[in-house]
Amino acid sequence: MRAIKSCLSTIVSYPELLQHEESLNNSQGAAGSVSACYDVMSWIAYLESLDDVLDMLKEAHENINNQSATSKKDHVARTTTLEAAGRTFRISPILAPGITHTPAQFTKEIKQLIQARILVGERSVSLLPGSYKLWKNHLTFRTGLLDMSSGKNNTGSGGNKDLQKICNHDRIPSYLLTASSKFKHYHATVSAFERSLVRLHKMPRLWLMYATFVILYDPERNPTTVRRIYDRALVALPASQHERIWEECLCWVTGILPSNNSTGSSSSGEGGLSVTRKGIHKVKYGFESPLVAEWRKRGWGCGQLQSENEYIPTVPTETALRILRRYAQCFDTTFREDLATLCITRYERFGEAASLLLQLLNNEQPDGNSSGGGAFLSPNGTTRHELWLRFADVCTAHPTEAKVAGVDFDGIIRAVLKGQDVRSGGSGIAAGGNDLGFEVFDNTSKAFGASEDDKQQQTKE
């Protein structure tokens, strides 16, 4: 109750904000109109006025801090005059007649106005809980507070250690985290997101904002929490909106940012392998998804995943593979090529990579049935010959893993060179013998111990 009175007294001290408050408190509107407290645009105008005042005060606060450093050198106390929303501020380090605030009091005034802004936002969404505009405005402001309080630490400069690294290295007890103001604000914002999704669970933008907020500011950096948010979004949204969720989910899992051009963004690995991502979200909707935009602003991306000075929320290997398998099986079957590349370059699951490449060469669906549509067409422009060489490189470099995964590479090569089908319905493998040539067989003979006589005999055949 004391906090509410403090917030209201702060608003009353600004004449322009007081006019908005009085107009909203009128019980009756004009003849034949709805009361102003149930008008979305009246609340939007009120919130925008509060935002304008806060922007003016924050800008003045930065100028005062810059001037204070110069004033200490010159031994001069400077006075700053500011007018915001009909209220005049006279700020000086020394209290004197006509001075309304010291820098410390001015900072306190900004904090009180922020609390008043949060209170007004809560009032608006409590009266109009089904308004998407009000919820988005309120949640955007709340999520921006943590970004503002973190300052330059969120820009990827590596000036201070990340909170998660401190917890891991210095063993800070969990109760110290729960006692911090940021932790309390984080959970209050999570509660606001949950309340908004009660009525607006069909809005993909809110789901994306929610997941981005948890990824960036969760003190525990728990990937299970993020995964469950994406799962709930896929269940709540129609299938036509799943593309937006999956694009951001893949960015979180792999750390590869999509490109805004037609060539795509790639994460290079060993042997010239790369994973390409295209920015479909920006092409279709005109703006990037929240997570991609935040990671670009911080300078995060796949090229910086291994940097010691920067922290990017990582996902355990098994969790990441399960999510990627689900995407390749249920949403986009062409992603199997990128999944095989990630298994080779990042996750070191060479047996699974060999199995996936064999499916692509046979043009099978993930369930094992033949697609019947001819050869596999790579969305990345990979030719069938390149797939063959990649498949052969994996099997020759890691024959044990390939055999455990059920890939009989030795039998496949011998059948191909003899011009036979490897399996029923697998004519694509046999047809690839001409593309394969003897370059792969030379490597295979070293891995599987084929003799020179075997080579000459199969060459004659």
N, C-alpha and C positions, 0 to 999 in steps of 0.2 A: 504493500500500500504506500509505503514511504517512497519507493522508487517511482510509482505512478504520479504521486504529487510532485516529485522533483522534475519529472519529464514535462508535466503540464505547466509548471511554473517557468520552465525554460521556454516552452512554446509561447506562453503569454507575453514574454519579454520582447518578442518580435512582432510588431504591429501587422505586417503582411501575413505572417503565419496565423495570427489570431483571427484574421478575417476568414481564412479557410476553416478554422475550427468553429467559428460561429455559424458559418453557412452550413456546415455539416450537422451541427446540433439543432438546426431548425427542424421541428417535428413534422412540419407540413411544407410541401413545395408549392409551386404555383398551381393555379387551378388546372386540374386535369393532368398534372405531372406527378412523378414519383418523388419522394423525399430525397434530398441531396445525399443523405447517408447511404442510400441504395443505388446511387449513380456511380458507375465505374469511372467515368471521366472526371468526376469531381475529386475522387480519391487520387487518380493519376496526377491531376494538376497539383494537389496538395503535396504528394510525394516528390514531384519534380521540383516544387518550390523549396522543399527541404534539402533536396540534393544540390540545388544551386547555391543555397546558403552554405552548406557544408563545403562545397568546392571553393567558395570564396574564402572561408575561414582557413581551410587547409593551405591554400596558396599563400595567404597572409602569414600563416604560421611558418611556412618554409622560408619566406622572406625575412621574418624576424630572426630565425635561427642563423641565416646567412649574415644578417647585419650584426648579430651579437658577437660573432667571431671578430668582425672588423672593429666593433666598438671597444672590445677589450684591449685591442692593440692601441687604439687612439685614446683610450680612457674617456670616452664620450658616451653619455646615455641618450640614445635616440628615441624619439616618440613616433609611433606609427598610428595613423588615423585610418579607420575603416568603417564603411557603412554597409550593412547587410540587412535586407528585409525590413528596412525602416529603423534599424537600431544602429547606433553609433558606438564604435569602440575606439578608445584611446589607450594604447598599450605602450608601457615604458617599464624598464627594470626598476625604476625608483618611483614609489608612491608619492604623488604630489596632487595638489588641487587640480581637478579636471582630468586626472588619469583614472580610467575605469578598471583596467586590468593590468596586472603584471604578466610576464610570459607564462608563469606557472598557472595563474588563474585563467589565462586564455586557453591553455591546453586543457584544463579541467572543463571549461565551457564547451570545447569541441567534443569531449567525451560525453558530456551530458546531452548535447544535441544529437549525437549518434544514438544514444539510448532512446531519446525521444523519437528519432526516425524509426527505430525498430518497433517501438510501441505503436506508432501510427500505422506501420505496415501490418502488424498483428491485428489491429482493430479493423483494418480494411478487409483482410481475408477472413476474419471471423464473421463479418456481416455479409460478405459475398464470397463464400467458399468455393463457388463454381466458376469464378472468374480466372481465366488463364492469364490475362494481362497483369492482374494484381499479384498473383502468385509468382509469376516470372520476375516482376519488378522487385518484389520483396526478397525472393531467394537470390537474385543477382546481387542485391545490396549486401545480404548477409554473407555470401561467399566471398565478396570483395573485401570484407573487413579482415579476414585472415590473411589475404594477400597483401593488404596494406600494412598490417602489423608485422608481417615477416620482413618487409623492406627488401633490401638487396640480397637477402639470403636465398630468395626464391629464383634468382636470375641465373643460377648455375655458375656463379663466380667462384664458389668453393671457399668463401671467406671463413665460414664457421662450419663445424661438422654438422651433418644431418642428425635430426633427433633420433632416428632409428639407429644410426651408427653409435651414437652416445650410449643408447640403451644396450647395444650388443657389446661394446668394448668396456664401458665403465660400470655396467651392471646397475643402472639406476632402478630402484624399486618402482613397481607400478603405481604405488599410492602417491609418489611424487608427481607422476603424470596427471593423475586425476585431480590433484590440487591446483593445477595451473589454470589460469583464466582462459588460455587458448583451448584447453581440453574441454572446459565447460561450454565455451562458445561453439566448439565443434559439435558436441552432442545436441546442443540447442538447435543448430542448423540441420542436423540429421533428423531431428524430430519434426522440424518444419517441412522438410522434404517428404517425410512419411505422411504427414497430414495433407499435403497437397496432392499426393498420389491416391488418396482415398477417393476423390471425385475425378481427378484428372489423370487417371492411369492410362488413358488412350493418347496421351500427348508424348511423343517420343523425345521432344526437346527436354522435358523435365527429367526423364530417365537418364538422358545423356549428361545433363548437368549434375544429377545426383551421383552418378558413377564417377564423373570427373572430380567432383569435390572429395569423395572418399579416397580416390587414388592419390590425390595431391596432399591431403591434409590429415588422413587417418594416422594418429600417433603410433599405432601398432603396425601399420603397413601390412595388414592382413589380406592376402590375396583371396581368401575364401569369402570375405565380405563383399569384395568387388564382383567376384564370380556369381554370387547369389543375386546381386542387383541386376546383372546382365541376364541371368536366367529368368528372373521375374519380369523383366522388360520383354523378353521374347515370348513369354506366356501371355502377357497382358495385351501386347500390340498385335494388330493383324499382320498377316504374312507379307503384305505389300510394304510394311514399314521395317521389316527385319533387316533390310540392307543397311539402313542407317546404324542399327545397333551392332551388326557384325563388323562393319568397317572400323568402328571405334574399338570394339573388343579385340580385333586383330592387332590394332595399333598398341593396345595395352599389353597383349601377350608377347608380341614379337619385338616391340620397340621400333618398328619400321614405319616412318611417316609416309603417307601417300603423297604423290606428286600432283601438282596442279596442271601439268602439261600432259600431252598424249603419250610421251615416252615412258612415264612412270618413274617411281623412285626405287632404287635398288640397294640391297645390302649385300655387298660382295663378300664371298667366302673363298675358301681355298680352291684351287683348280679353276678359277674363273667363273665359278658358279655364283648366281645372284638370284635374289627374290625381288620381284617387281610388284609395286603397289601403285595403282592409279587412283587419283583423287575424284572418285565418283560423286562423293557427297557435295563437294563444291561445284562440280559441273551441273548437278541436278537442282541444287537448292540455293546456289549463289553465295554460300558461306561455308566455312569449314566447321566440322564438329567441335564441340567444346574442348575435348581432350587434345585433339590435334593442334588447335589454336594455342592452347596453353603450353604444350610442349615446344611448339615453334618459338613462342615468346621467351621461353627459358633456354632455348638453344639445345634442347634434348633431341635425341634421335638415335638411330641404330649405330651411327658412327661413334657415339659417345657412351655406349653401354658399358664399356670396360674402363672408363675414366675413373681414376681414384678420387678426384676432387669433386665429382658430381654424382648425385644419386638419382637413379631412375628406378621406379618401383618395378621389381622383377617378379617373375612368376616361377614357381618350381617347375622343373623339367617335366615331370609326369603330368602335372596339372595342365601345363601349356600344351603338351602333346594330345591330351584328351580333348581339350577345347578345339585344337586344330583339326583333329580327326572328325569331331562332330561337325565342324564347318564344312570339311571336304565331303562328308557323307550325306549331310542333310540339306546343304544350301548350295554349294558350288563344287561340282565334281572336278572341274578343271583345276582346282586348287591343289589337287594331288601332286602335280609337278612341283609346285612351290613347297609343299610339305616334304616331299622327298629331298629337295635341296636343303631345307632346314634340318632335316634329320642327318644329312651328311656334314654340313658346315657348322652347325651349332650344337645339336643335341647328341651327336655321335651315336645315332641309332641306325647303323649301317644295314642291318638285316631288314628293318622296316622300310628303309629307302630302296633296297633292292626289290622287295615285294611290291612297292608302289610303282616303281619303274617297269616291272614286269606286267603289272595291270595296264599301264599306259600303252606298252608295246602290243599287248593283246587286245587293247581297247575294251577292257572289261569295266563294268560298274563296280563300285565298292562292295556290293553284295555278292560278287563273283559271277554275275550273269553277263553275257556278251551284249554290248550295246547295239550291234548290228548296223552301225552307221559308218562303217569304213574305218580308216586309220584315225588315230587320235590327232586332233588339231590343237596345237599348243597356243594358248592366248599370248604367250611371251615370244612367239615366233621361233621356238625351238624345232629344229628339223628332226625327222625320224632317225637319221644317221647320228645326230648328236645325242639323242636319247639312248641309242644303242651303245655308243662309246661311253656314256655316263654309266649305264647299267653294267657294262663290262668292267669299267674301272673300279666300281664299288665291289663287285663280286671277286675280282682278282686281288684287290687290296685287302679285303676282309672276307675270305672264303668261309670261315667258320660261322660268322654271324649270318651270312647269306644262307648257309645250309640249315642252320637252326630255324630261320624264318620260313623254311620250306621251299627255297629256290634251288633247284637242281641245275646249277649253271653249267656244270660239266656236260650233263646230258643235253642241255639246250644247245650248246655250241656244237657238239658232235652231230646232233640232229639237223642243225641249220646247215652245216657244211656238207651233209649228205643229201640235203634237199628234202628232208622229211618234216612233217608237222610234229611239233613238240607235244601237243595235247589235242584232243578232239575239240574242234571249234577254234583252235589257236592258230589258224593259218597265217595270222599276221606275223608271228615269230618266224615261220619258215620263209615267208615272203621277204623278211628283212635280211636274208642271207646275203643278197647282192649288195645291200647297203653296208653290211658289216664287214665283208671282205676278210682278209687274213690279218689285218692289223690287230684285231681283238684276239684272234686265235694265238698269235705270237705271245701276247701277254698271258693268255689263259694257260698255255703250255708250261710256262714258268711256275704258275701258281698250283696247277694240278698235276704236274710231273709227266706231261706227255713226251714221248721219245721222238727222236728225229724220224724214225721209221713210220711212226703214226702220222706225223705231219706229212711226209711224202705220200703215204698211202691215201690219206684223206684229200690231199691236193689233187692226186690223179682222179679220184672219184668225183 
